[in-house]
Amino acid sequence: MGSPLAYPDVLRGGSARLPLVTAGAALAIFVASLAACGGGDDEVDLALVYDERLGGETTAFSDGGNAFELSARNLGRLERRTFEVGDSFFTQNWVTAPASTEARDGLGPTFNAQSCSSCHSHDGRARPPENDADPVRGLLLKLSVPGPDGSVDEQSYGGQLQDRAINGVPAEGRISIRYEEITGRYADGTPFTLRKPTYTILDPAFGPLDKDVMTSPRIAPAVFGMGLLEAIPEERITALADPDDEDGNGISGRVHLVWDARQGSRALGRFGWKAGQPTVEQQSATAFLNDIGITSSLAPDENCPAVQSACRQAPNGGSPEVPDERLGRVTFYVQTLAVPAMRNVDDPTVRDGARLFVQAGCAACHTPRHVTPEDYPIEALSGQVIFPYTDLLLHDMGEGLADNRPEGEASGSEWRTPPLWGIGLVETVNGHTMFLHDGRARSIEEAVLWHGGEARRSRDFFIGLSAEEREALLTFLRAL
């Protein structure tokens, strides 16, 4: 059965004996019949697991369709003006150069979206296309070929498949997705199904892709709360890391050190599905270039591989196309988006679900609570007690979720722990419940069932719960 897990950050009285689950015969990818064994009664300190104000004083008490779009509630008047300017550049479409709207020209030449909000609709989460005829907006396909750093294909397609282009320039290709159904059962006999995607590139404009090309699908995540994640002290994140699993709990989160273009040195990665970007500014600049085709001082070169002559000859919107001042406004906008409040905090089922969340071991990676520094440069984000449910570390999630494409120091099976705040409002804001890095999970429940690798024991714990207990845990997550 293995040794009991310990989560002293959220459990009173030191380590806890947690109910563990043993696996039966595997039916498919981590599909098994499981039976719970063991038990424990240590009391979970719920004040360390959740608070109604998930974003501290930035928290917005809104649960409607605009829940992800509001500014931090504690911004001053002048800061709100900066926020609104950044909002306009985040939301409005960029156009082909040359144009009379010089502040917004330079789209492409190849691109995936015309604005940030095309993918991050209402500052929320994108979904995969329903079929080949459904426009892809918010699902990206990263490309690379084997090399010391996962090199891009500089000659033909670059580091990301661009499925759109300006007039006179060919788009690079289209993404097609097919799903395979995987069936399994909970320990109580209740059946479930998962869907495993396979990706194909249709109509490649510049010949077959490199025979060794590696691909990685990425869904655009919600962008609120990113400034608070950026404010979490680096020493807090590194203290949570345990790359050699010295405590023997099966969790070995790693810091991802990446290149910080502004500082000209390596820094702790925090953003992106594999923690590939160190700051909100660099994440924004990279998305401007790769997704919209807009250059900046941090990403000054057009995304036109050598073979794409029409792309290389197309006019641009200046150099750079988004000046530092404008990039700074967009960055500030993303940094100061409010976190929506938790709902139903006094519901007994929510409290039961929170306890199960801890007992399952979910809090080992989805770390509930952090505190930002009192002297943080953005005053609204300073000295905040926040509940994002992430350690911002890389974890091996097993073969079921592996895309087998390395990114920097992250392996093909490692992913950054995504924050969970706001997860229960995705359906209200974005009209769907598609989760994980590629949207394969059709519900929070399916997302839990896809967990493997370091999260296998937590997934098995969930499979071993009764129907009532499973619903309690899911009710807690939907309240976030």
RAGISUL-V272645 format. One record per backbone hydrogen bond with DSSP energy under -1.0 kcal/mol. CO is the residue of the C=O (numbers start at 1). NH is the residue of the N-H. If there is no record, write none. Layout:
BEGIN
CO NH
CO NH
END
This chain:
BEGIN
7 10
7 11
10 45
20 37
22 35
28 31
31 27
33 24
35 22
37 20
43 12
44 46
45 48
46 49
46 50
52 54
52 342
53 56
54 387
55 58
56 59
58 73
60 62
60 341
64 67
66 69
70 338
72 75
76 80
77 81
78 82
79 83
80 84
81 85
82 86
83 87
84 88
85 89
86 90
87 91
88 92
90 117
95 106
95 107
100 102
101 104
104 95
109 166
111 164
114 94
116 119
116 120
119 121
120 123
121 124
123 223
131 134
138 220
140 218
141 161
142 216
144 214
151 145
152 154
153 158
154 306
155 307
159 143
162 172
164 111
166 169
172 205
174 202
176 200
178 198
180 196
182 194
184 192
186 189
190 186
192 184
194 182
196 180
198 178
200 176
202 174
210 213
214 144
216 142
218 140
220 126
223 226
225 229
226 230
227 231
233 237
234 238
235 239
236 240
242 245
245 248
253 242
254 394
256 269
258 267
260 264
260 265
265 260
267 258
271 277
272 275
273 416
277 270
277 271
279 283
280 284
281 285
282 286
283 287
284 288
285 289
286 290
287 291
288 292
288 294
291 112
291 113
292 108
295 322
299 296
302 304
305 308
307 309
308 312
309 313
323 327
324 328
325 329
326 330
327 331
328 332
329 333
330 334
331 335
332 336
334 337
336 72
337 225
339 60
344 347
347 351
348 352
349 353
350 354
351 355
352 356
353 357
354 358
355 359
356 360
357 362
358 361
361 364
362 365
362 366
365 367
367 390
370 386
373 376
373 383
378 381
379 382
384 372
386 370
388 420
388 421
393 417
394 254
395 415
396 454
407 410
410 407
411 414
412 403
412 404
413 397
415 395
420 423
422 425
425 429
426 430
427 431
435 441
437 219
441 435
443 447
444 448
445 449
446 450
448 451
452 455
453 456
455 459
456 460
457 461
458 462
459 463
460 464
462 465
463 187
466 470
467 471
468 472
469 473
470 474
471 475
472 476
473 477
474 478
477 480
479 343
480 422
END
